[in-house]
């Protein structure tokens, strides 16, 4: 029996909440709908969470520490809420029970287009939450530029889970979705052409990815520590030397992510500095996560490469999640902002 979920005084998941979520993930075969329902009961799925960036940052970390597939869908939901709030009518989703997603990755040869008659055509790939998400914010090319479209994505005949043939994130229910023949009304169009790329809400929003990466790293380290404890190897000096610095670095990244979340949410005057700080959080947590995967492989050893080993599964999920779009372009953008500046570097870190 799962424990009841309550919202703690500091508006984050309590230890009891996290235990309940972990129980769902471990015991329910298709656990994503039930786990997302628990998050809704905790008050973490409504638009009001957007006004509490510190709470959202911590919640993303905590959910990812439990399960990365769940965190991927949670992050997509709050991203969708943010876009609808800025460019549409968020009241449509107030207490509706809807689960949102943001699908932006076009099929290599059949990208999504929106014709003048509001008819959609094309395919999105890497769509997470197929069969779980009911409404997606979809980017589509038009004669006037890129538009955001709010689309019902519950039609199972349009979903193709077989295209997700990845070693990691197997439980994320990812794959392709084909939009051919779908027609949307004018109310489904969000914002003006090009609104999706407005900063600091596009690249500036990658602090959420950073929070998920940090949480996934902590989850991997938790699993490795448990495995080593079971084998009686945890207190060996080489294990402590390998793992303790990574725990410290992962924990040290959390306040930086929270600070970045607050800064981006406050409509900063220096938009590009906010974007650069968000990129920095994303790249920092990627580096820590990559190092953690290597260290855990050395510590746990060959056993974790068994396809059913829980540490190995977490490592594969984390490695897949780290492969976010346009990493090198983000690094260049951050570098130009940080390095080509007439301010002391310490002035670039603020909230």
C-alpha positions as CSV (number, residue, x, y, z in Angstrom):
1,X,0.0,0.0,0.0
2,X,1.4,3.4,-0.9
3,X,1.5,6.1,1.7
4,X,-0.7,9.3,1.3
5,X,0.9,12.2,-0.4
6,X,0.9,15.6,1.3
7,X,2.3,19.0,0.4
8,X,5.0,20.0,2.8
9,X,5.2,23.5,4.4
10,X,8.1,24.5,2.1
11,X,6.1,23.4,-0.9
12,X,8.4,20.6,-2.0
13,X,8.0,16.8,-1.9
14,X,8.3,15.4,1.6
15,X,10.2,12.3,2.4
16,X,6.8,10.5,2.6
17,X,5.8,11.9,-0.8
18,X,9.1,10.6,-2.4
19,X,8.7,7.2,-0.8
20,X,5.2,7.0,-2.3
21,X,6.4,7.9,-5.7
22,X,9.3,5.5,-5.5
23,X,6.9,2.8,-4.5
24,X,4.7,3.5,-7.6
25,X,7.7,3.5,-9.9
26,X,8.9,0.2,-8.4
27,X,5.6,-1.7,-8.2
28,X,3.4,-0.5,-11.1
29,X,4.2,-1.8,-14.6
30,X,3.0,1.3,-16.5
31,X,3.8,3.7,-13.7
32,X,3.8,7.1,-15.4
33,X,0.1,7.9,-15.2
34,X,-0.1,6.9,-11.5
35,X,3.1,8.8,-10.7
36,X,2.0,12.0,-12.5
37,X,-1.4,11.7,-10.6
38,X,0.6,11.7,-7.4
39,X,2.5,14.8,-8.4
40,X,-0.8,16.5,-9.1
41,X,-2.1,15.6,-5.7
42,X,1.1,17.3,-4.3
43,X,0.1,20.5,-6.0
44,X,3.1,20.4,-8.4
45,X,1.3,20.1,-11.8
46,X,-0.7,23.3,-11.8
47,X,0.3,26.7,-13.3
48,X,0.9,28.2,-9.9
49,X,4.1,26.2,-9.7
50,X,5.5,28.6,-12.4
51,X,5.4,31.4,-9.9
52,X,7.6,29.4,-7.5
53,X,10.8,28.7,-9.5
54,X,12.7,27.6,-6.4
55,X,10.0,25.0,-5.6
56,X,9.9,23.9,-9.3
57,X,13.7,23.5,-9.4
58,X,13.8,21.4,-6.2
59,X,10.8,19.3,-7.4
60,X,12.5,18.6,-10.7
61,X,15.6,17.4,-8.9
62,X,13.6,15.3,-6.5
63,X,11.5,13.6,-9.2
64,X,14.6,12.9,-11.3
65,X,16.3,11.4,-8.4
66,X,13.5,8.9,-8.2
67,X,13.1,8.2,-12.0
68,X,14.3,10.0,-15.1
69,X,11.4,9.0,-17.4
70,X,8.9,10.5,-14.9
71,X,11.1,13.6,-14.6
72,X,11.2,14.0,-18.4
73,X,7.4,14.0,-18.6
74,X,7.1,16.3,-15.6
75,X,9.5,18.8,-17.1
76,X,7.7,18.7,-20.4
77,X,4.4,19.3,-18.6
78,X,5.6,22.4,-16.8
79,X,7.3,23.7,-19.9
80,X,4.0,23.3,-21.7
81,X,2.2,25.1,-18.9
82,X,4.6,28.0,-19.2
83,X,4.1,28.3,-22.9
84,X,0.3,28.2,-22.6
85,X,0.4,30.7,-19.8
86,X,2.5,33.2,-21.8
87,X,0.8,32.8,-25.2
88,X,-2.6,31.2,-24.6
89,X,-5.3,30.6,-22.0
90,X,-3.8,28.7,-19.0
91,X,-7.3,28.5,-17.4
92,X,-8.2,25.8,-19.9
93,X,-5.9,23.5,-17.9
94,X,-6.7,24.6,-14.4
95,X,-7.6,21.5,-12.5
96,X,-8.4,19.7,-15.8
97,X,-6.2,16.7,-15.1
98,X,-4.5,17.3,-18.5
99,X,-0.9,16.3,-19.0
100,X,1.0,18.5,-21.4
101,X,4.1,18.0,-23.4
102,X,6.3,20.0,-25.8
103,X,7.3,18.2,-28.9
104,X,9.8,20.2,-31.1
105,X,12.0,17.5,-32.8
106,X,11.0,17.1,-36.4
107,X,11.3,13.9,-38.4
108,X,14.4,14.2,-40.6
109,X,12.5,14.2,-43.8
110,X,8.9,14.9,-42.8
111,X,8.9,17.9,-40.6
112,X,5.6,19.3,-39.3
113,X,4.0,22.1,-41.3
114,X,0.8,24.1,-40.8
115,X,-1.1,25.1,-44.0
116,X,-3.3,28.2,-44.4
117,X,-6.3,26.0,-43.8
118,X,-4.9,25.1,-40.4
119,X,-4.3,21.5,-41.6
120,X,-1.2,19.8,-40.1
121,X,1.1,17.5,-42.0
122,X,4.3,15.7,-41.0
123,X,5.9,13.8,-38.1
124,X,7.6,14.6,-34.8
125,X,10.2,12.3,-33.4
126,X,11.5,11.7,-29.9
127,X,8.0,12.4,-28.5
128,X,8.0,11.3,-24.9
129,X,4.8,10.4,-23.1
130,X,2.9,8.7,-26.0
131,X,-0.3,7.4,-24.6
132,X,0.2,9.4,-21.4
133,X,0.3,13.0,-22.6
134,X,-3.1,14.2,-23.9
135,X,-2.2,17.6,-25.2
136,X,1.1,18.7,-26.8
137,X,2.5,22.1,-27.7
138,X,3.9,21.3,-31.2
139,X,6.1,23.5,-33.4
140,X,5.1,23.8,-37.0
141,X,6.5,25.6,-40.0
142,X,4.2,28.1,-41.7
143,X,4.6,30.6,-44.5
144,X,5.0,33.3,-41.8
145,X,7.5,31.4,-39.7
146,X,7.4,28.9,-36.9
147,X,4.2,28.6,-35.0
148,X,3.2,26.8,-31.8
149,X,0.0,24.7,-32.0
150,X,-1.9,23.1,-29.2
151,X,-2.8,19.6,-30.4
152,X,-4.8,16.7,-28.9
153,X,-2.4,13.8,-29.2
154,X,-4.4,10.9,-27.8
155,X,-5.0,9.1,-31.1
156,X,-3.1,5.9,-30.6
157,X,-3.1,5.2,-34.4
158,X,-0.8,8.1,-34.8
159,X,1.7,7.0,-32.2
160,X,4.7,4.8,-33.1
161,X,6.6,3.5,-30.1
162,X,8.8,1.2,-32.2
163,X,11.0,4.0,-33.4
164,X,12.4,4.5,-29.9
165,X,15.2,1.9,-30.1
166,X,17.4,3.4,-27.5
167,X,19.4,1.7,-24.7
168,X,18.1,4.3,-22.2
169,X,14.9,5.9,-21.2
170,X,13.0,2.8,-22.2
171,X,10.1,3.6,-19.9
172,X,9.6,7.1,-21.2
173,X,7.0,5.9,-23.8
174,X,8.9,7.8,-26.5
175,X,8.6,7.5,-30.3
176,X,7.1,9.2,-33.3
177,X,3.7,11.0,-33.8
178,X,2.2,11.6,-37.2
179,X,0.0,14.7,-37.7
180,X,-1.1,14.2,-41.3
181,X,-4.8,15.3,-41.7
182,X,-5.2,16.9,-38.3
183,X,-7.0,20.2,-38.5
184,X,-6.8,22.8,-35.6
185,X,-8.9,25.8,-34.9
186,X,-7.6,29.4,-34.5
187,X,-7.7,29.0,-30.7
188,X,-5.1,26.3,-30.8
189,X,-2.5,28.7,-32.2
190,X,-0.2,30.0,-29.4
191,X,1.5,33.3,-29.8
192,X,2.7,35.0,-33.0
193,X,5.1,33.5,-35.5
194,X,8.5,33.1,-33.8
195,X,7.1,33.3,-30.3
196,X,8.5,29.9,-29.4
197,X,12.1,31.3,-29.7
198,X,11.6,34.3,-27.4
199,X,14.2,34.5,-24.7
200,X,14.8,33.9,-21.9
201,X,12.1,31.2,-22.2
202,X,13.6,28.9,-24.9
203,X,17.3,28.4,-24.3
204,X,16.9,30.4,-21.0
205,X,14.7,27.5,-19.9
206,X,17.4,24.9,-20.0
207,X,17.9,25.3,-16.2
208,X,15.0,22.8,-16.0
209,X,17.1,20.3,-17.9
210,X,19.9,21.1,-15.5
211,X,17.7,20.3,-12.5
212,X,16.7,17.0,-14.1
213,X,20.3,16.1,-14.9
214,X,21.4,16.9,-11.3
215,X,18.5,14.8,-9.9
216,X,19.3,11.9,-12.3
217,X,23.0,12.0,-11.1
218,X,21.9,11.9,-7.5
219,X,19.6,9.0,-8.3
220,X,22.5,7.1,-9.9
221,X,24.8,7.7,-7.0
222,X,22.1,6.6,-4.6
223,X,21.7,3.3,-6.5
224,X,25.5,2.8,-6.6
225,X,25.9,3.5,-2.9
226,X,23.1,1.0,-2.1
227,X,24.7,-1.7,-4.4
228,X,28.2,-1.2,-2.8
229,X,26.7,-1.3,0.7
230,X,25.0,-4.6,-0.1
231,X,28.3,-6.1,-1.2
232,X,30.1,-4.7,1.8
233,X,32.4,-2.5,-0.4
234,X,31.1,0.9,0.4
235,X,33.7,1.9,3.0
236,X,36.7,0.9,1.0
237,X,38.9,3.9,0.5
238,X,39.0,3.8,-3.3
239,X,35.2,3.9,-3.4
240,X,35.0,6.9,-1.1
241,X,37.7,8.6,-3.1
242,X,35.8,8.0,-6.3
243,X,32.3,8.8,-5.3
244,X,32.4,11.4,-2.5
245,X,33.7,14.3,-4.7
246,X,30.9,13.6,-7.2
247,X,28.3,13.7,-4.5
248,X,29.7,17.0,-3.3
249,X,29.7,18.5,-6.9
250,X,26.2,17.4,-7.6
251,X,24.9,18.9,-4.4
252,X,26.8,22.1,-4.9
253,X,25.1,22.5,-8.3
254,X,21.6,22.7,-6.8
255,X,21.8,26.2,-5.4
256,X,23.2,27.5,-8.7
257,X,20.3,25.9,-10.6
258,X,17.8,27.4,-8.1
259,X,19.3,30.8,-8.4
260,X,19.2,30.6,-12.2
261,X,15.6,29.6,-12.1
262,X,14.7,32.6,-10.0
263,X,16.6,35.0,-12.3
264,X,15.0,33.7,-15.5
265,X,11.5,33.9,-14.0
266,X,12.0,37.6,-13.1
267,X,12.2,38.9,-16.6
268,X,15.8,40.0,-16.3
269,X,17.0,43.2,-17.9
270,X,20.0,41.4,-19.3
271,X,18.3,38.6,-21.2
272,X,21.5,37.2,-22.7
273,X,23.2,37.0,-19.3
274,X,20.2,35.0,-18.0
275,X,20.4,32.7,-21.0
276,X,24.1,32.2,-20.5
277,X,23.7,31.4,-16.8
278,X,21.0,28.8,-17.7
279,X,23.3,27.3,-20.3
280,X,26.1,27.2,-17.7
281,X,23.9,25.2,-15.3
282,X,22.9,22.8,-18.1
283,X,26.5,22.2,-19.1
284,X,27.8,22.0,-15.6
285,X,25.3,19.3,-14.6
286,X,26.1,17.4,-17.8
287,X,29.8,17.3,-16.9
288,X,29.1,16.1,-13.4
289,X,26.7,13.5,-14.7
290,X,29.2,12.1,-17.2
291,X,31.8,11.9,-14.6
292,X,29.4,10.1,-12.2
293,X,28.6,7.5,-14.9
294,X,32.3,6.8,-15.3
295,X,33.0,6.6,-11.6
296,X,30.0,4.4,-10.9
297,X,31.0,2.0,-13.7
298,X,34.5,1.7,-12.0
299,X,33.0,1.2,-8.6
300,X,30.2,-1.2,-9.3
301,X,32.0,-3.0,-12.1
302,X,30.8,-5.5,-14.7
303,X,27.7,-6.4,-12.7
304,X,26.0,-3.2,-13.6
305,X,26.1,-4.0,-17.3
306,X,23.6,-6.7,-16.9
307,X,20.5,-5.4,-18.6
308,X,18.3,-5.9,-15.5
309,X,20.8,-4.3,-13.0
310,X,19.1,-1.3,-11.4
311,X,22.4,0.7,-11.4
312,X,23.0,0.0,-15.0
313,X,19.5,1.0,-16.0
314,X,19.9,4.4,-14.2
315,X,23.2,4.9,-15.9
316,X,21.7,4.2,-19.3
317,X,18.8,6.5,-18.7
318,X,21.1,9.3,-17.5
319,X,23.4,8.9,-20.5
320,X,20.5,9.1,-22.9
321,X,18.9,12.1,-21.2
322,X,22.2,14.0,-21.3
323,X,22.1,14.0,-25.1
324,X,20.1,17.3,-25.3
325,X,20.0,19.3,-28.5
326,X,22.6,21.7,-29.8
327,X,25.2,21.3,-27.0
328,X,28.1,22.8,-28.9
329,X,26.0,25.8,-30.0
330,X,25.0,26.4,-26.4
331,X,28.6,26.3,-25.3
332,X,29.6,28.9,-27.9
333,X,26.7,31.2,-26.9
334,X,27.5,31.0,-23.2
335,X,31.2,31.5,-23.9
336,X,30.7,34.6,-25.9
337,X,28.5,36.1,-23.3
338,X,30.9,35.3,-20.4
339,X,34.2,36.0,-22.1
340,X,33.4,38.9,-24.3
341,X,32.3,41.3,-21.5
342,X,33.6,44.4,-19.9
343,X,32.4,43.3,-16.4
344,X,34.2,41.3,-13.8
345,X,33.2,37.6,-14.1
346,X,31.8,37.6,-10.6
347,X,29.2,40.2,-11.8
348,X,27.8,37.6,-14.2
349,X,26.4,35.5,-11.4
350,X,23.5,37.2,-9.9
351,X,19.7,36.8,-9.2
